[in-house]
Amino acid sequence: MCLLIFFEYNRYSTLTPLELGVGDEGRWEEQYAGFRFSQFLLEPWFSIDAHKSANSIARLRGKKVVRPGLIAADHKPWDRKKTYENFIIGTDENGEELLFTSNDEQLGNYFGKNPEAPHYLTPVFFRKQVLAKYYADARRYRVSDSNLSCVNSWSLRIDNNHSSYVTVFLGDLGHLPQKEQLYWKSFNVVPDGSISATYFGRSILGQWLEPEAPDLLFKSRYERFGQKWFAKFDWYFFKPLKAADAHYFDTLHLPDDGNQAEFDSQVMALAKVLIERINEKEIRKHIKVEDREAGISKLEKYLTVQGYLDAGDRLLLLRNLQDLRSGPAHVKGERYERALTYFQVEDLGYTQAFGAILTSAIELLEALSTHFGIDDDGTDDLNDLKESLT
């Protein structure tokens, strides 16, 4: 790469150009290898507030190119000196941790490379908290189904469908920048079980599978529902998120048990995408609206008119989610306590309770899809999810 340096200097004088020894047109241009500039020394052509006594003005403007040193003939643009961290891949007969490098040049593969070494696809296990850093900075990082990326820098294939851990193949870890390898290493634990069935099917069997984690499955179904609804009715059931609110959807995830702040923030995010984005403007066209009527009430009226709800039925999931959201948003009160009981948060813990809330939200989307004729064929996936949560 080359470094380009641009510069500009302005100077003023109480002397005239003639008094400074410059007659005629005081302009010059020069050009050399990697260096070019132009300059002038003239009488001011406008009033200079900061230099009212100036009788001349001079400017030097130019640019310089700083080129790299000579490159070796055998150099490749992708050649870099890189350090690879060791990660825990198992234990020995004494229970001691076994570590191995993430350098794929030293790993085995299915074609006979390094036959005595661990395989490139050796799963490495990490605590779920490893993703907290990336969820916390949605402008720079994006956590999606089976992938983590840093904007315009790097990406990493991950198994975030595992119920207890995040797993990554050993060889893939070596493609991270070293500082990221060190960060992941701090969450590294001894392997416990195997990778998720979804990740195995995708990465090993080449199957096209839906996610199995409730947060990832909800996001997949939410987007699909929105697309199919718009395709059939030409309006959005949930208004698309504004750019400023997109992070609520992107960072939606299962909170850790014992972390109420994270649970509250995830409840807030879910309420944002599931309640606040209800398209009241379009719904109003199909019902009679009362003064100061809330969005959920309007939706209940609309679904009653459309035959989805019986008269007087209420969307308890959304109403209790709204009450649960009122806790972190305002002072926790009786409504919040009722919502905690409704969702069995104290009995299940934050992780499992929020997973159950997401599963109920998926059920609602599926029921709406069936009633309005935009069915999906994902019932088996949902049944598997509910089974895993219980």
PADRENVEX-609759 format. One line per 8 residues: number of its first residue (from 1); their letters; for each residue x, z, y of N, C-alpha, C. Coordinates in pm, whole numbers, plus 50000, padded with zeros to 5 digits. Layout:
N
NUM> a> X,Z,Y,X,Z,Y,X,Z,Y; ...
END
This chain:
390
1> mclliffe> 50084,50000,49880,50000,50000,50000,50087,50000,50124; 50031,49952,50234,50101,49951,50363,50036,50053,50456; 50117,50110,50543,50067,50200,50647,50064,50124,50778; 49948,50121,50845,49933,50054,50974,49925,50161,51083; 50011,50152,51181,50012,50245,51294,49969,50170,51419; 49860,50214,51480,49810,50155,51604,49837,50252,51719; 49880,50201,51832,49911,50291,51943,49872,50228,52076; 49849,50316,52173,49820,50271,52308,49861,50381,52405
9> ynrystlt> 49936,50343,52508,49981,50438,52610,49944,50381,52747; 49892,50466,52834,49858,50427,52972,49936,50514,53070; 49988,50451,53175,50062,50525,53278,50019,50474,53416; 50030,50562,53514,49992,50528,53651,50106,50563,53746; 50111,50494,53862,50217,50520,53960,50160,50505,54102; 50216,50582,54192,50176,50568,54334,50244,50447,54397; 50345,50393,54328,50414,50275,54378,50339,50149,54335; 50353,50044,54412,50290,49917,54376,50376,49845,54275
17> plelgvgd> 50320,49746,54202,50402,49669,54108,50524,49606,54175; 50509,49557,54300,50621,49496,54370,50730,49599,54396; 50688,49719,54434,50786,49826,54459,50854,49867,54329; 50790,49844,54220,50850,49875,54089,50931,49759,54035; 50941,49652,54113,51024,49539,54073,50952,49437,53989; 50821,49439,53991,50744,49345,53911,50666,49254,54006; 50697,49130,54003,50624,49034,54083,50544,48941,53994; 50472,48850,54051,50390,48755,53976,50296,48828,53880
25> egrweeqy> 50278,48770,53761,50187,48828,53660,50264,48924,53571; 50234,49050,53581,50310,49150,53505,50258,49171,53364; 50264,49070,53280,50218,49080,53141,50327,49029,53046; 50343,49097,52933,50443,49055,52833,50386,49076,52693; 50432,48998,52601,50400,49014,52458,50526,48995,52377; 50544,49077,52275,50661,49068,52188,50614,49081,52043; 50684,49014,51955,50650,49023,51813,50778,49015,51731; 50792,49111,51637,50906,49114,51545,50851,49131,51404
33> agfrfsqf> 50938,49137,51308,50894,49159,51169,50829,49297,51157; 50700,49300,51129,50630,49427,51109,50598,49501,51237; 50615,49437,51355,50595,49509,51480,50549,49412,51587; 50442,49448,51658,50391,49361,51763,50331,49448,51873; 50359,49410,52001,50299,49485,52109,50277,49395,52229; 50188,49439,52317,50166,49372,52445,50166,49479,52553; 50206,49441,52673,50210,49537,52782,50181,49465,52913; 50138,49544,53012,50120,49489,53145,50146,49597,53248
41> llepwfsi> 50178,49556,53370,50192,49646,53485,50128,49573,53603; 50011,49621,53649,49931,49552,53748,49877,49652,53851; 49823,49597,53956,49749,49680,54049,49617,49721,53983; 49570,49845,54009,49443,49888,53949,49329,49796,53991; 49244,49760,53894,49131,49673,53924,48999,49751,53928; 49011,49886,53917,48893,49972,53931,48941,50107,53981; 48847,50186,54031,48880,50318,54081,48910,50412,53966; 49023,50479,53972,49062,50573,53867,49045,50714,53921
49> dahksans> 48938,50781,53878,48904,50911,53934,49018,51011,53921; 49082,51010,53806,49188,51108,53784,49317,51071,53856; 49326,50949,53903,49450,50903,53968,49414,50820,54092; 49347,50884,54189,49300,50810,54306,49415,50759,54391; 49533,50820,54375,49648,50774,54453,49726,50664,54384; 49680,50621,54264,49754,50521,54187,49749,50385,54255; 49865,50321,54266,49873,50186,54319,49914,50085,54213; 49938,50136,54090,49969,50047,53978,49930,50116,53848
57> iarlrgkk> 49901,50036,53749,49864,50086,53617,49940,50005,53513; 49992,50073,53413,50067,50006,53307,50011,50048,53171; 50012,49957,53079,49963,49987,52944,50055,49922,52841; 50085,50000,52737,50159,49949,52622,50067,49965,52501; 50035,49856,52435,49944,49859,52320,50006,49777,52208; 50002,49830,52085,50061,49754,51975,50031,49813,51839; 50095,49758,51739,50078,49805,51603,50205,49779,51523; 50226,49866,51426,50345,49855,51342,50301,49864,51197
65> vvrpglia> 50361,49783,51113,50334,49785,50970,50452,49852,50899; 50422,49959,50827,50525,50026,50746,50498,49986,50601; 50587,49906,50548,50566,49853,50412,50628,49946,50308; 50580,49939,50185,50636,50025,50080,50775,49978,50041; 50845,50066,49971,50978,50030,49924,50968,49927,49813; 51081,49884,49764,51084,49784,49657,51022,49841,49531; 50943,49758,49464,50874,49799,49342,50949,49742,49222; 50971,49827,49124,51042,49782,49003,50968,49667,48937
73> adhkpwdr> 51041,49577,48877,50981,49457,48818,50883,49491,48707; 50907,49601,48634,50819,49636,48522,50710,49735,48563; 50696,49759,48694,50595,49855,48741,50455,49797,48731; 50362,49880,48687,50221,49841,48682,50145,49924,48785; 50047,49864,48852,49973,49937,48956,49911,50066,48907; 49875,50071,48777,49809,50191,48726,49908,50294,48671; 50039,50262,48677,50139,50358,48629,50147,50478,48722; 50128,50596,48670,50139,50718,48749,50199,50829,48663
81> kktyenfi> 50277,50913,48724,50326,51031,48655,50212,51132,48652; 50171,51171,48533,50055,51257,48522,50083,51371,48426; 50030,51487,48460,50043,51605,48375,49913,51627,48300; 49922,51653,48173,49804,51674,48090,49799,51818,48043; 49682,51880,48055,49664,52018,48014,49629,52026,47866; 49660,52140,47807,49622,52168,47669,49488,52241,47668; 49405,52211,47569,49274,52274,47558,49255,52330,47417; 49167,52430,47409,49139,52494,47280,49056,52400,47194
89> igtdenge> 49105,52372,47074,49031,52282,46984,48990,52351,46854; 49026,52479,46839,48990,52552,46718,49073,52678,46704; 49075,52733,46583,49156,52852,46555,49231,52830,46424; 49342,52902,46408,49418,52893,46283,49369,52997,46184; 49439,53010,46072,49395,53101,45967,49400,53247,46009; 49473,53277,46117,49481,53414,46167,49385,53439,46284; 49307,53340,46314,49212,53356,46424,49272,53327,46560; 49395,53281,46565,49459,53249,46692,49410,53111,46741
97> ellftsnd> 49402,53099,46870,49354,52974,46929,49453,52860,46905; 49399,52745,46870,49478,52624,46856,49457,52537,46980; 49566,52499,47044,49558,52416,47163,49628,52283,47139; 49580,52180,47208,49645,52050,47197,49628,51975,47329; 49723,51886,47354,49722,51810,47478,49601,51716,47486; 49560,51688,47610,49451,51591,47633,49505,51451,47662; 49637,51433,47645,49699,51303,47666,49659,51209,47551; 49580,51106,47583,49529,51021,47476,49638,50943,47404
105> eqlgnyfg> 49758,50932,47464,49869,50865,47397,49919,50945,47278; 49887,51074,47275,49931,51160,47165,49819,51198,47071; 49701,51139,47090,49585,51171,47006,49560,51061,46905; 49490,51096,46800,49455,50999,46697,49331,50920,46735; 49310,50810,46662,49187,50733,46679,49148,50672,46544; 49048,50584,46545,48999,50527,46420,49081,50409,46373; 49191,50380,46444,49271,50262,46411,49413,50298,46369; 49433,50424,46330,49561,50465,46273,49661,50522,46371
113> knpeaphy> 49624,50538,46496,49716,50591,46597,49735,50741,46576; 49859,50787,46577,49893,50930,46563,49810,50997,46453; 49827,50954,46329,49740,51002,46220,49744,51152,46196; 49852,51218,46235,49863,51362,46212,49807,51445,46327; 49772,51380,46436,49727,51450,46557,49574,51464,46558; 49522,51557,46637,49376,51566,46652,49321,51435,46706; 49196,51407,46675,49133,51282,46716,49096,51286,46864; 49094,51169,46926,49050,51156,47066,48913,51219,47084
121> ltpvffrk> 48825,51205,46984,48687,51252,46995,48669,51396,46947; 48776,51474,46946,48764,51615,46913,48684,51685,47023; 48571,51751,46990,48491,51816,47095,48558,51944,47145; 48559,51960,47276,48612,52079,47341,48496,52149,47410; 48486,52281,47395,48370,52356,47442,48402,52432,47571; 48301,52437,47660,48315,52507,47787,48188,52586,47816; 48203,52697,47887,48086,52772,47930,48004,52688,48027; 47874,52706,48026,47783,52628,48110,47817,52641,48259
129> qvlakyya> 47875,52757,48296,47905,52781,48437,48005,52682,48494; 48070,52603,48408,48169,52507,48457,48105,52406,48553; 47976,52382,48538,47909,52283,48622,47862,52340,48756; 47871,52473,48774,47820,52534,48897,47889,52478,49021; 48018,52457,49013,48094,52402,49126,48040,52267,49169; 47999,52187,49074,47955,52050,49104,47810,52048,49154; 47727,52137,49099,47591,52148,49149,47590,52198,49294; 47688,52282,49328,47691,52342,49461,47734,52246,49570
137> darryrvs> 47790,52132,49533,47837,52034,49632,47781,51897,49597; 47650,51881,49621,47582,51758,49580,47626,51637,49662; 47682,51658,49779,47728,51543,49858,47851,51478,49796; 47930,51556,49725,48055,51505,49669,48045,51476,49519; 47967,51557,49448,47959,51543,49303,47816,51512,49259; 47806,51448,49145,47674,51421,49087,47678,51454,48938; 47589,51544,48898,47574,51579,48757,47448,51510,48707; 47462,51422,48611,47347,51352,48555,47350,51367,48404
145> dsnlscvn> 47259,51302,48338,47249,51311,48193,47374,51251,48127; 47455,51337,48068,47577,51299,47995,47689,51247,48085; 47682,51275,48214,47788,51226,48302,47807,51317,48423; 47932,51328,48464,47969,51400,48586,48060,51307,48665; 48034,51295,48794,48118,51205,48874,48148,51266,49009; 48264,51227,49063,48304,51260,49198,48301,51130,49277; 48234,51130,49390,48209,51008,49465,48338,50928,49486; 48336,50803,49441,48445,50707,49461,48581,50756,49410
153> swslridn> 48579,50850,49314,48707,50904,49268,48720,50902,49116; 48636,50978,49047,48649,50985,48902,48512,51015,48839; 48503,50993,48711,48383,51029,48636,48425,51081,48500; 48337,51161,48440,48367,51224,48311,48242,51223,48225; 48255,51175,48102,48144,51182,48008,48134,51324,47954; 48016,51382,47962,47998,51521,47918,47873,51530,47830; 47871,51633,47748,47752,51664,47670,47686,51784,47736; 47594,51760,47828,47520,51869,47892,47380,51883,47833
161> nhssyvtv> 47361,51823,47714,47237,51845,47639,47253,51958,47538; 47373,52011,47522,47397,52123,47432,47324,52246,47485; 47264,52322,47398,47182,52435,47441,47263,52551,47497; 47390,52566,47456,47467,52683,47496,47595,52651,47572; 47648,52532,47556,47777,52497,47615,47772,52358,47679; 47879,52326,47748,47906,52188,47788,48024,52144,47703; 48011,52033,47635,48122,51985,47552,48172,51852,47605; 48303,51830,47587,48368,51707,47631,48469,51667,47525
169> flgdlghl> 48483,51539,47499,48584,51493,47404,48722,51516,47463; 48815,51559,47378,48950,51595,47420,49017,51482,47497; 49007,51360,47448,49072,51248,47516,49014,51219,47653; 48883,51242,47669,48820,51218,47799,48870,51317,47904; 48901,51439,47861,48951,51539,47956,49081,51495,48021; 49161,51420,47946,49289,51374,48000,49275,51275,48113; 49157,51218,48133,49137,51121,48240,49101,51189,48372; 49081,51320,48369,49053,51395,48492,49181,51415,48572
177> pqkeqlyw> 49171,51426,48705,49288,51469,48784,49333,51607,48735; 49460,51637,48751,49511,51761,48694,49442,51885,48749; 49411,51887,48879,49347,52007,48935,49209,52028,48872; 49143,51917,48834,49014,51931,48767,49035,51977,48623; 49141,51928,48559,49171,51977,48424,49193,52128,48426; 49266,52176,48526,49292,52320,48536,49163,52397,48557; 49073,52341,48638,48945,52407,48662,48866,52416,48532; 48856,52305,48458,48782,52307,48332,48848,52400,48231
185> ksfnvvpd> 48978,52405,48233,49050,52490,48138,49011,52637,48153; 48977,52678,48276,48941,52818,48299,48808,52856,48235; 48728,52756,48192,48600,52781,48127,48604,52746,47979; 48721,52709,47930,48737,52664,47792,48719,52780,47693; 48641,52758,47587,48620,52860,47484,48644,52798,47347; 48653,52884,47248,48671,52838,47110,48547,52759,47068; 48564,52644,47000,48449,52565,46957,48349,52647,46877; 48221,52627,46904,48114,52701,46840,48005,52603,46798
193> gsisatyf> 48011,52557,46674,47913,52460,46627,47960,52317,46654; 47865,52231,46684,47897,52090,46705,47833,52042,46835; 47859,51917,46869,47798,51860,46989,47648,51843,46965; 47573,51819,47073,47428,51805,47060,47394,51678,46982; 47275,51680,46921,47230,51563,46845,47218,51441,46936; 47175,51464,47061,47162,51353,47155,47296,51290,47184; 47396,51374,47211,47528,51320,47246,47592,51252,47126; 47570,51307,47008,47623,51244,46887,47559,51107,46867
201> grsilgqw> 47427,51101,46883,47358,50973,46866,47402,50869,46966; 47422,50912,47090,47462,50816,47194,47606,50771,47178; 47698,50868,47166,47840,50835,47174,47899,50789,47040; 47843,50833,46930,47897,50798,46799,47815,50688,46731; 47682,50701,46736,47596,50606,46667,47547,50493,46756; 47573,50505,46886,47533,50399,46978,47383,50388,46996; 47312,50500,46982,47167,50499,46994,47123,50522,47138; 47006,50467,47174,46948,50487,47306,46851,50605,47293
209> lepeapdl> 46892,50723,47339,46814,50844,47319,46780,50911,47451; 46662,50972,47455,46625,51052,47571,46701,51185,47565; 46718,51251,47679,46785,51382,47677,46702,51485,47603; 46766,51589,47556,46695,51696,47487,46693,51825,47568; 46783,51841,47665,46781,51958,47752,46658,51949,47843; 46585,52059,47864,46460,52051,47940,46478,52004,48083; 46587,52041,48148,46608,51996,48287,46633,51845,48293; 46713,51795,48201,46743,51652,48200,46622,51571,48156
217> lfksryer> 46546,51624,48059,46428,51552,48013,46321,51548,48122; 46305,51658,48195,46207,51659,48304,46243,51553,48409; 46368,51545,48447,46406,51448,48549,46383,51305,48500; 46411,51282,48373,46388,51150,48316,46239,51115,48318; 46153,51209,48276,46010,51185,48270,45949,51176,48411; 45998,51256,48502,45948,51255,48640,45970,51118,48704; 46091,51065,48688,46121,50934,48746,46039,50824,48678; 46026,50833,48545,45951,50732,48472,45803,50735,48510
225> fgqkwfak> 45748,50856,48521,45608,50870,48561,45585,50807,48698; 45675,50834,48792,45662,50779,48926,45664,50628,48926; 45753,50570,48847,45764,50424,48841,45639,50361,48780; 45589,50421,48670,45473,50364,48602,45346,50382,48685; 45334,50495,48752,45217,50516,48838,45214,50413,48950; 45327,50392,49014,45333,50295,49124,45304,50154,49074; 45356,50121,48956,45335,49987,48901,45186,49960,48875; 45111,50064,48839,44969,50045,48808,44880,50058,48931
233> fdwyffkp> 44910,50156,49019,44817,50185,49128,44869,50143,49266; 44994,50102,49272,45053,50054,49399,45064,50165,49504; 45071,50287,49462,45106,50398,49551,45172,50506,49469; 45249,50588,49534,45328,50689,49464,45249,50819,49447; 45242,50868,49325,45179,50998,49299,45262,51108,49365; 45393,51103,49344,45487,51190,49415,45564,51104,49515; 45554,51137,49642,45626,51059,49742,45776,51064,49713; 45846,50951,49727,45991,50952,49705,46058,51054,49796
241> lkaadahy> 46158,51120,49743,46229,51221,49821,46306,51158,49935; 46304,51222,50049,46386,51178,50161,46533,51206,50128; 46621,51135,50195,46765,51151,50167,46809,51296,50183; 46752,51364,50284,46792,51503,50310,46747,51598,50200; 46646,51556,50121,46593,51642,50015,46634,51597,49875; 46707,51488,49865,46742,51432,49734,46820,51532,49649; 46895,51621,49713,46978,51715,49636,46892,51812,49556; 46767,51836,49599,46681,51926,49521,46659,51870,49381
249> fdtlhlpd> 46640,51741,49373,46619,51676,49243,46751,51660,49168; 46855,51616,49239,46984,51589,49174,47044,51715,49112; 47026,51830,49176,47091,51953,49130,46999,52042,49048; 46881,51992,49013,46788,52070,48931,46851,52097,48795; 46858,52223,48755,46921,52257,48628,46874,52395,48582; 46906,52429,48459,46870,52559,48404,46960,52666,48465; 46902,52772,48523,46984,52879,48580,47042,52969,48471; 47145,53042,48508,47205,53137,48413,47124,53266,48409
257> dgnqaefd> 47114,53325,48291,47051,53456,48281,47129,53556,48366; 47055,53643,48434,47120,53744,48517,47150,53699,48658; 47126,53572,48688,47154,53520,48822,47022,53487,48890; 46964,53588,48956,46833,53568,49018,46840,53471,49135; 46951,53473,49210,46964,53382,49324,46956,53237,49277; 47021,53208,49164,47018,53072,49112,46879,53038,49060; 46813,53135,48995,46677,53112,48948,46584,53082,49065; 46594,53162,49171,46510,53140,49288,46533,53002,49350
265> sqvmalak> 46660,52961,49357,46690,52831,49418,46636,52716,49332; 46637,52733,49200,46586,52629,49113,46433,52623,49116; 46368,52739,49129,46223,52740,49147,46186,52668,49276; 46263,52694,49382,46241,52627,49510,46256,52475,49494; 46360,52433,49424,46385,52290,49405,46273,52225,49327; 46226,52290,49220,46119,52234,49139,45990,52224,49219; 45961,52326,49300,45841,52322,49385,45851,52208,49486; 45971,52183,49535,45991,52073,49631,45950,51939,49570
273> vlierine> 45995,51913,49448,45972,51780,49390,45835,51771,49323; 45779,51885,49279,45656,51881,49201,45531,51911,49285; 45548,51985,49394,45433,52024,49476,45439,51961,49615; 45549,51978,49683,45558,51928,49821,45555,51776,49829; 45591,51708,49721,45592,51561,49724,45461,51500,49675; 45358,51582,49649,45227,51527,49614,45181,51438,49730; 45138,51319,49697,45104,51219,49799,44964,51245,49855; 44954,51342,49945,44825,51382,50000,44759,51270,50079
281> keirkhik> 44839,51189,50145,44783,51081,50226,44700,50985,50140; 44752,50948,50023,44679,50858,49934,44563,50930,49866; 44583,51055,49828,44479,51131,49759,44357,51150,49848; 44379,51169,49978,44270,51189,50073,44172,51070,50075; 44221,50953,50037,44136,50835,50038,44027,50838,49931; 44043,50929,49833,43953,50931,49719,43864,51055,49715; 43881,51148,49810,43806,51274,49806,43761,51313,49946; 43674,51410,49953,43635,51470,50080,43722,51593,50102
289> vedreagi> 43793,51596,50213,43890,51702,50239,43833,51803,50337; 43848,51931,50305,43808,52038,50396,43923,52071,50491; 43888,52138,50601,43990,52179,50698,44089,52274,50633; 44218,52254,50663,44327,52341,50619,44332,52353,50465; 44291,52250,50397,44294,52252,50251,44435,52220,50202; 44484,52301,50110,44622,52286,50062,44635,52166,49970; 44761,52124,49951,44789,52005,49871,44745,52017,49726; 44764,52135,49665,44725,52152,49525,44573,52143,49512
297> sklekylt> 44499,52200,49608,44353,52192,49605,44306,52047,49617; 44372,51971,49703,44338,51829,49716,44362,51756,49584; 44475,51789,49520,44506,51724,49392,44403,51761,49287; 44361,51887,49284,44258,51929,49188,44127,51853,49210; 44089,51836,49336,43968,51759,49367,43982,51615,49319; 44098,51556,49346,44120,51417,49306,44114,51403,49155; 44179,51495,49082,44180,51486,48936,44043,51515,48878; 43960,51593,48947,43822,51616,48903,43740,51489,48920
305> vqgyldag> 43756,51424,49037,43686,51297,49062,43726,51192,48959; 43853,51194,48917,43904,51097,48822,43877,51137,48677; 43808,51250,48657,43770,51291,48523,43878,51359,48443; 43989,51392,48507,44098,51460,48435,44067,51609,48422; 44014,51670,48529,43978,51811,48528,43827,51826,48529; 43779,51932,48463,43639,51968,48477,43619,52039,48610; 43500,52032,48664,43471,52097,48792,43508,52245,48786; 43582,52289,48884,43623,52430,48890,43754,52460,48820
313> drllllrn> 43805,52367,48738,43935,52388,48673,44047,52386,48775; 44152,52461,48746,44263,52470,48840,44394,52434,48770; 44487,52382,48847,44620,52350,48795,44705,52476,48801; 44692,52557,48695,44757,52688,48696,44908,52678,48702; 44964,52576,48639,45110,52560,48643,45157,52548,48788; 45095,52458,48864,45140,52434,49002,45109,52553,49091; 44993,52618,49070,44959,52732,49155,45054,52849,49130; 45087,52875,49005,45179,52985,48975,45322,52950,49017
321> lqdlrsgp> 45358,52823,49006,45489,52781,49054,45499,52802,49205; 45391,52770,49276,45388,52793,49421,45401,52941,49453; 45334,53026,49376,45344,53170,49398,45483,53221,49364; 45543,53165,49258,45679,53205,49222,45777,53162,49330; 45752,53049,49389,45835,52999,49498,45820,53086,49623; 45702,53149,49641,45679,53232,49760,45769,53353,49763; 45821,53394,49646,45910,53509,49642,46037,53487,49720; 46121,53390,49680,46244,53365,49755,46218,53311,49894
329> ahvkgery> 46105,53243,49915,46078,53184,50046,46030,53288,50146; 45958,53391,50096,45905,53494,50184,45935,53631,50123; 45854,53730,50155,45871,53863,50096,45800,53864,49961; 45869,53909,49857,45809,53913,49724,45691,54009,49725; 45576,53962,49675,45456,54044,49677,45377,54032,49549; 45245,54060,49559,45160,54064,49442,45150,53926,49375; 45138,53820,49455,45130,53685,49399,45255,53651,49321; 45367,53688,49375,45495,53663,49307,45501,53737,49175
337> eraltyfq> 45459,53863,49175,45462,53943,49053,45370,53883,48946; 45253,53833,48989,45161,53770,48893,45225,53645,48833; 45295,53569,48916,45361,53448,48867,45471,53483,48768; 45546,53589,48795,45650,53634,48701,45589,53664,48565; 45474,53731,48567,45406,53765,48442,45353,53639,48374; 45295,53549,48451,45239,53425,48396,45346,53345,48323; 45464,53337,48382,45572,53259,48320,45661,53342,48228; 45629,53471,48209,45703,53561,48119,45854,53564,48152
345> vedlgytq> 45884,53566,48279,46024,53559,48322,46102,53681,48274; 46043,53800,48286,46115,53921,48247,46136,53929,48097; 46044,53873,48020,46058,53876,47873,46156,53770,47824; 46149,53651,47883,46228,53540,47834,46367,53530,47896; 46383,53583,48017,46508,53563,48089,46500,53436,48172; 46588,53424,48270,46580,53314,48365,46598,53177,48299; 46694,53167,48208,46723,53036,48148,46604,52985,48067; 46558,53068,47972,46450,53024,47884,46319,53011,47960
353> afgailts> 46292,53099,48055,46167,53092,48132,46163,52964,48215; 46272,52931,48278,46273,52809,48359,46263,52686,48269; 46325,52693,48152,46311,52584,48056,46166,52566,48013; 46094,52678,47996,45953,52671,47958,45869,52614,48073; 45904,52649,48197,45833,52593,48313,45851,52441,48317; 45973,52397,48295,46001,52253,48295,45926,52183,48183; 45919,52249,48067,45847,52190,47955,45699,52176,47987; 45642,52278,48053,45501,52270,48095,45481,52157,48195
361> aielleal> 45580,52139,48284,45571,52029,48382,45574,51894,48311; 45657,51883,48207,45663,51758,48130,45529,51734,48061; 45469,51840,48006,45338,51828,47942,45234,51778,48041; 45238,51829,48164,45144,51784,48267,45162,51636,48296; 45287,51592,48310,45313,51450,48336,45265,51364,48220; 45286,51412,48097,45241,51335,47981,45090,51327,47974; 45023,51440,48006,44877,51440,48002,44820,51346,48108; 44879,51347,48226,44836,51256,48332,44861,51110,48291
369> sthfgidd> 44975,51086,48228,45007,50951,48183,44904,50901,48082; 44866,50989,47990,44767,50951,47888,44631,50924,47952; 44588,51013,48040,44455,50998,48100,44446,50873,48187; 44551,50842,48259,44547,50729,48352,44604,50601,48291; 44632,50604,48161,44671,50482,48092,44812,50434,48117; 44902,50528,48142,45043,50488,48158,45128,50567,48058; 45081,50566,47933,45142,50649,47828,45288,50619,47806; 45360,50723,47761,45495,50709,47707,45490,50740,47559
377> dgtddlnd> 45591,50697,47490,45599,50727,47347,45698,50840,47321; 45696,50943,47406,45796,51049,47395,45742,51181,47346; 45625,51182,47278,45565,51307,47232,45655,51380,47135; 45721,51307,47046,45809,51371,46949,45922,51444,47018; 45980,51384,47124,46088,51449,47197,46040,51580,47259; 45918,51580,47314,45865,51700,47376,45840,51808,47272; 45787,51770,47155,45764,51868,47049,45895,51929,47003; 45999,51849,46993,46132,51901,46955,46182,52000,47060
385> lkeslt> 46160,51967,47187,46204,52054,47294,46132,52190,47288; 45999,52186,47272,45922,52310,47266,45965,52395,47147; 45996,52329,47037,46041,52400,46917,46174,52470,46942; 46265,52400,47014,46396,52458,47041,46388,52577,47136; 46289,52575,47227,46275,52684,47324,46215,52808,47262; 46148,52793,47149,46087,52908,47084,46168,52955,46964
END
